[in-house]
Amino acid sequence: MPPVAPAQTNAHSTKESSQNYGPALTLLASLFFMWGFITVINNTLLPHLRSVFDLNYTQTTLIEFVWFIAYFVASIPSARLIERVGYQKALVIGLVIMAAGALGMMLAASIPSYGVTLAMLFVIASGITLLQVAANPYVAVVGKPETASSRLNLVQAMNSAGTMLAPLFGAYLILGRSKGGTAAADVVLTPAERLADAQSVILPYALVAGVLVVLAVVIARFPLPAMGQATQRANTEERKALSLWNHRNLVFGVPAIFIYLIAEIGVANLFVNFVSQPDIANLTHEKAGQYLTFLWGGMMVGRFAGSAIMQKVDAALVLAAFSVGAFVVMLVTVFSTGPAAMWSLILVGLFHSIMFPTIFTLGIRGLGPLTEEGSGLLIMAIAGGALVVVQGWLADSYGLQASFLLTAACELYILFYALWGSRPTGAAD
């Protein structure tokens, strides 16, 4: 049988089951929290591994390249898995994959091995990809279309809560318990100190693995409402008459997500090394990791504020204003020194806050039966974070501070998308 028309199904399912979405969204918010938390542990893990394995900036950012390339590799298999086993089972599988990767990180720390570390980070990121492919479109379609950006920003605020707490967790349990994290910048570690530092990540990842297993059990037993037909693919005959290329907001939205991730991940991953420099804040990595909390805290505040603002102001206009703010503070970061450079880099978190969820919802607006395919492409575009290795190369070649000009350039594309690229064309009825 052909699928029920998406617009009708969405209207009926929302009306009939709206009372069930509150608990479901609350539980999903815990998933957003956990994958934000685990992703940002990398921000403290990177300077830690830089000391343990004596890496340059290019090698350090290669860690994030492996992490974000998982989004490119795992997005399509994730979508197919969801179609085969269902939404709820896919969430459980994703959490189990993440837990297995966290346990693998304990093994990598025991050896220690840079190669095994990269492999286990890829495993964790693949599990997160599976969660992302399912959870983001779910949140976007369960309510009124006109408030989709507001709703996703609100749930993504829990993601930011995880990113805000992760630096404190990492600074205390990883950097604070390691020689490289508590010593002055660029200290040379002895082989024994490197081994001890490597093993300091065993406890944090054991705790993470335990929480993920508990969450998987809770999700498996929770009566999640079905996503319904709103995001299902069109049948074969209908699909022949439809094309994603007819939707400008998606065509330009995919590179917008890709480019935004270069900016967000570049700032977060190089933050600790940047503010540790003598002419910026001259902090130990442990102290710098604590300041990273303010960066992610700004993202959480910005998402709550953005969610409220978008109840009354068009999401594209809000996105344009935030991209201008991000561009300005990045110029201050590049061309100033001392506290001004540090706090301007922290402030960019506030302006980055709404970008991902807003671009995502603008990108799938009006796709109708193509929503599922469009969502998959937007999640795949998170692989843009892998190109943070380009900023690592710029930092090695031209200096860490100058490398943030790449971030400033990324903000300009987001501005273009907000003002023109996000305008929907060929919207489905």
Beta strands, then each sheet from edge to edge (+ up, - down):
end
